[in-house]
Amino acid sequence: MKSTKTRHSNSSIWYPIIAFLIVFGTVLLLFGVYKVRQHINQQRLLENERKFNRENDPVYQQHQKFIKQVADPAVAQYKQNQQVLPSVVIAQAILESDWGKSKLYQNAYNPFGIKGTYNGQSISYNTDEYIDNKRVTQVGQFRKYPDLQSAIEDHNQALYDKFLKKGGITDYKEEAELLQKNTYATDPKYAKKLINVIKTHGLDKYDKEAMQK
């Protein structure tokens, strides 16, 4: 009987310890959940603050305005002929015209740096070219358009006929690589630059919009 009492006595000692551990573990778990939620809320507040600051930044607003100006006709054009993805059109316009700030765009509605003449109209400007992987400045003759819509339509057809040589492409990376391969630009990093601009500004959303039936 003495040994039985001892076992009961030892068991009774563990009950409060186990209960304490359960309570302590529960408190730790709840505290952890609280800290995670607190962190998530802080991140949301920071993101909302960054978004507010970004949307009130005049540079950001100018960039978004330019994207919209090019995106609308680019999406409409792809829906019509499935030739050049809108993301590629917008990215090229951004790179070539420096967000619409180039004199070529402001004076000739040519955001793509397309050379030659358009309906007999052209304009001359300095241009950077890569010859033997070295950048040199030359004077080039560029097409002068009456409006942005005309520029996008002409650009679309030129890319399809001379550089892409096929329609229905749904991957902007494939189009960028084709432009590089078929020497649309002399810059050896042109495809990478296009892809980076598209990723940075989420321009592929316009491709999805254009491919919706």
Secondary structure, DSSP 8 states (H G I E B T S, - for coil): -HHHHHHHHHHHHHHHHHHHHHHHHHHHHHHHHHHHHHHHHHHHHHHHHHHHHHHT-HHHHHHHHHHHHHHHHHHHHHHHH--S-HHHHHHHHHHHHTTTTSHHHHHH--SS--BS-BTTBEEEEEEEEEETTEEEEEEEEEE--SSHHHHHHHHHHHIIIIII-------HHHHHHHHHHTTSSS-TTHHHHHHHHHHHTTTHHHHHHHH--
